Amino acid sequence: MSRRPEYSGRLFYLSFILLHQPPLHFANSQLLTANCLLHLTFAAVKANEKYQVVIGLEVHAQLLTKSKLFCGDSAAFSTDPNTHISPVTLAHPGTLPKMNAKAIEYAIKLGLALNCEIEQHNYFARKNYFYPDLPKGYQVSQHTTPICKNGFVPVKVDNTSRNIRLNRIHIEEDAGKSLHDVDENYTAIDLNRAGVPLLEIVSEPDMHSSDEAFAYITELRKLVTWLGICDGNMEEGSMRCDANISIRPKGDTKLGTRVEVKNLNSIRNVKRAIDVEVERLISLVDNGKPIIQETRSYDADTNNTFSLRTKEDADDYRYFPEPDLSPFYITDDYLLEIKNQLPVLPVALKQRYINDYKLSDYDATVLCDDKTQAAYFEEVIKHTNNYKAVANWMLGPVKSYLNENNLSYATFNLPAEKLALLVGLVDAGKINFGNASSKVLPALLLQPQKEPLQIATDLNLLQESDSGSIEQWVVEVITAMPDKVKQYQSGKKGLIGLFAGEVKRRSKGKADMQLVNEMLEKKLNN
């Protein structure tokens, strides 16, 4: 069909009744926040003393393919509803799916990066359930043959490292989006997202605190963006998380009744929702009430969860093989080809920075938080071997500039060689770090084509290294503060900073402070 459907570009409306509970209103939101934090603290203490929290996470990562999973409709995010649709997305009779090979490639990349076993014999299944934003009335997913099995995600919490085990990663198509706040009488349906390829990453019930869950999702988000398979934008729905939460008495090995909290749209909200749900479950058990297996949602405004429906089990979905898609086989050669395409992963790169460049664990970790940041670091150190200074510049003045201007290293316009030259000016003692970071760098960012030395010269910031001039300033300072000199000579050695600061002031920041300190110590100790 060459014509686009006439309803393209408009929201679809369904006239069914929505049952909901109105949000609670509080007169003093600050008091509410304080009380919530206090209650959560007590709940955490109680959980640690009496119960073990058990958490498993299901993370849906929307893949950065150009088209949808089973048709050529655009998979790009759009604020214009129902513009990325066609008869296939709308499940018109007679339409047939065609597999997007890129989605398979991306799934394998993530599986290899997470130490998974790759299932080479694959097929898709129909997962049957009805939602108004799922046009077919079923979802095409994987059931008995997830493309990736087992594996783990390494996390670090409170200086303790451990591996969170994975159960599976499988490919599936996304549903559309139901909008409940567009019209007071109807639910509006946007099907742009319907059919977009997803990876569902399912952990084992292997986490025991909201801090571990926070670290786990942070690592997953970093990895999918590092691999370039998902943009990790949770606010736009590119990554969503469902948390399965239960509690059990300390020492028990049997899992308790789980509750699932759906569609958490930020890493912070995952942590908050887990904390508040753990408090609710403990309160139920302590008061002799049963925990019902159910699906709940989280309201970030009130910091509360509320029930949506009783939880389905796998049998309720009536899985069976998708008859319109052929099974597919992943060859050894194809696996090797994808493995050879993988970039150096953050964990390995961090270790290289620590071992080869002698960076601290903190510096190496932060540099590897973002692929574009690490790539920029790699470019800068091609022009200087002062690795620590480059890290200090990138994680200090440069990072501050990016944060203040809502930029990232992906859009940073300063050539890496220019930053290396600026590092070299400080190393050579031609300019001090304070002036370099507060005056030369801002000017260089406005005129990145200029040389840092020329900017420093134009701003009259080059350090005075002439020993005669420095000695004159030092003598003037010592002569002007005889009382402080006596205190220094009587043992108050910390006063040398006072003398050095005064020399810096008199020289208008141009004195070479290394020479200043050497000369001060020599004269004051004679």
Secondary structure, DSSP 8 states (H G I E B T S, - for coil): --S--TTTTS-EEE------------S-HHHHHHHHHHHHHHHHHHHHHHEEEEEEEEEEEE---SB-SSSSSB-S--SSTT-S--TTTTT-TT------HHHHHHHHHHHHHTT-EE-SEE--EEEE---TT-TTSEEEE-SSS-SEES-EEEEEETTEEEEEEEEEEEEEE---EEESSS-SS-EEEE-TTTT-EEEEEEE-S-B-SHHHHHHHHHHHHHHHHHHTS----TTTTSEEEEEEEEEEETT--S----EEEEEE-SHHHHHHHHHHHHHHHHHHHHTT-----EEEEEETTTTEEEEEEE---GGGG--EE-TTS--EE--HHHHHHHHHH----HHHHHHHHHHHH---HHHHHHHTTSHHHHHHHHHHTTS-S-HHHHHHHIIIIIHHHHHHTT--GGG--S-HHHHHHHHHHHHTTSS-HHHIIIIIHHHHHH-TTS-HHHHHHHTT---B--HHHHHHHHHHHHHH-HHHHHHHHTT-GGGHHHHHHHHHHHTTT-B-HHHHHHHHHHHHT-
